[in-house]
Amino acid sequence: MTATLAGSPELKHRKILGMRVDATSYEDATNRIAHWAANGESRYVCCSNVHMVMEAHDSAEFQQVVNGASLVTADGVPLVWALKALKVPDVSRVYGPTLTMHVCERAARDGLPVALYGGTPESLEAFAAVLRERYPSIQLPCLIAPPFRPLTPEEDEAYTRQIVDSGARVVMVGIGCPKQERWMAAHAGRIPAVMLGIGAAFDFHSGRVRQAPGTVQRLGLEWLFRLIMEPRRLWKRYAKHNPRFVGLFLRQLLGSRTP
């Protein structure tokens, strides 16, 4: 459910193939996250793209997970275009890796401890080094690289306790969609922090994985850049989701304009 912040206007949003996407900005999203974190509220934030929309379209359970977030940003440029087509004014992209740095800068300034969950031990240490260099006052009391397999209940409880005991008020979760969104939803109410699903941001900011150039991102072709960089891992995802998204959204758009 979209959460209204005192003193801020209510977020405009639309359902894109049944999944909610909020019209926010880096400033607005950062302010909301910092406010919730300072109050020790247990919330989660999703940064959505076409992949997430299609995963939600294909799974009612996952759609409920995303729609239950406190904030769902338009991470992908095609979703910005979709919101504009659905008559939402003043829409801007709120890209997960960039939002990550906005939130970390604010957390350092406000003294909000940040936990990192995901990736490998090497990627976490590399990203933590970047954050400490850029924001010397940032507190990173908890870095967890969980195994690349389903956790046992005992492992999950141990990691959850580690995050809670660290005093973290923001948790950056980088274990990929849809796994990270399900993890955040499952830990809502268990971890007194704002959990932010950020995908590959750890690797992007540490330089382990190349980000698409700004021009490519603005053209909505980041998916093509990533496909070229990681064809074996990503081709099935894009071949399955992208054409269906275009067709299904056009059907939704035409239906919304039918008298």
Summary of the structure (lengths in Angstrom):
residues: 259
radius of gyration: 17.7
end to end distance: 28.9
largest distance: 57.0
contacts: 834
relative contact order: 0.15
helix: 53%
strand: 14%
